[in-house]
Amino acid sequence: MAVPEMDTSVGHSFAAEYDGVMIAAIQEVSGVKMEQDVIELKQNTPDGKYIIKKLPGRQKAGEVTLTRGLTADNSFEKWVENARFGKMGEARKNGAVIVFDYEGNPIKRYVMTNCWPKTLEIGSMKAGDQSVLTEKLTIVFEELTVEGG
């Protein structure tokens, strides 16, 4: 049973998709934000009163960070390598972060245009530690739009 439209949803699982390649088992997604500049318009009214109007400006580019458990999958590393060596034709991709409900049905898609990897960080490695090693990929994008499931 899908979550009723009136209820708030709980993201059961997340995935990332870039140019049709699905990267499953994302543990955490942070930084999903739509933002735009604010323009201040300073005016005098006909009666001489000074006012400042705030108007919407250009949208801003942003960053999203994906965290997943460290695996043998090297798709993150290959993508970062393309960007590091200036192969931007291969590095720039269109993608999305997808949120799924507990039945595996997509709830929302946060679609990113012209995104590429900025950093890849491996979690702390401590001898004898029993925590899962993670890798964090920070992706920059030019535009973010939201689509339903």
N, C-alpha and C positions, 0 to 999 in steps of 0.2 A: 504494500500500500504506500503510495507516494504521500509526502507531507502535504496537507491541505494548504491551499494558496494563502489563507489568512494567517496561518501559524508561521512563526519564525522557524528557520531551518537550522539544523545542526550539520555542519560539514563532517561527514563520516570519513571520507577519504578525499585525496586530492591527486591530480595528475597534471602533467605539463605536456603540451603538444606543440611541436615546432616543425613546420613544413610537412605535416602529416605523420611525423614520428612521435609516438606516444611514449612518455617517460612516466611510468607508474610508481606507486609507493612513495610519493612525496610526503614527508612527515610534517613539514611546516612551510607555510608561505607567509612572507611578511612584506610590507611596503606597497601593497596594491592600493594605489591612490590616484584619483583624478583631480588635477589641480590646474588652476589658471591664474594669470596675472590679474591684478586689480588696477584699473586706471582711475585716477582722481581727476575730476573735472571741477575746477574752481570757478565760481560764478558770483555775480552780484544780481540779486533779484531786482525787479522794477522799483521796489520800495527801498532799495539801497542795502538790503541785508546780504551779508557775505555767507555763501553756502558752499559745501563740498559734496558733490555727488560721486558715488562710487559706481563704476561701470565695469562689466566683464571685459577682460582683455584676452590675449592669446592663451591657448592652453599650454601647459608646461609638459616637457618630457619627464620621465620618471624612472624609477628603479624598482625591481622586485627581487627578493631573495628567496630561493628555493632550498630547502634542506631535505636531504634523504640519507638513508643508511649507506655506508660505503659498500659497494659491490664490485664485481669484476667488469661491469658495464663501463666503458670508457667514452661514452658519447659526450659527456661534459668536457673531458680533457681535449677531445678532438675539436670541439666547437671553440674552446678557449684558444687552442693553438692557431686556428684559422685567424682569429681576431688579433692575436699577438704578432703574427707575421704579416699583417696587413692584407690578408685575403678577404677583404670586406664583402666582395661579391658572394663568397661562400659563407661568411660569418653572419651577415644580416639575414634574418629570417622573420617570418610572421609566425606568431604563436599564440598560445592561450594557456591560462591556468584554469583548470576545470574542477569544480566542486561537485562531489557526488553525495547522494543521500545514503542511508544505511542499506538500501537494496541495490546500490550501484547505478542508480539513474542520475544523469547529470542534472544539477540544479541550476548552475550558472556557469558562464564562460567569460573570463576576463581576457579579452582579445588584445594582443599587443602587436603594433605595427613597427616594422624595421627594428627589431630587437637584436642585440648581440651581447655576448658575455663580457662583463667587466672584470670580475674576480672569481676565482675558485679557491675556496678555503677548506682545508681538511681539519676536522675537529682535533682536540688535544689527544695525544697518544701517551698513555702512561702504562708502564709495565705493571702487570698484575691487576689493572683496572678491569672491571666487568661491564663497563658501559659500552654501548654500541658506538663504533666510529661513524662519524657523519661527514658529509661533504656539503658545503654551502656554495651555491652558484648565484652570483648577483648579476642580474640581466638589466641592461638599460633599454628603454624603448622610447619611440617618438610619440606614439599616440596610444591611448587605452580606451577601449569601448567595452560595454557590458552587454551580453546577450543572455537570454533565458536559456534553460537547459538544452 
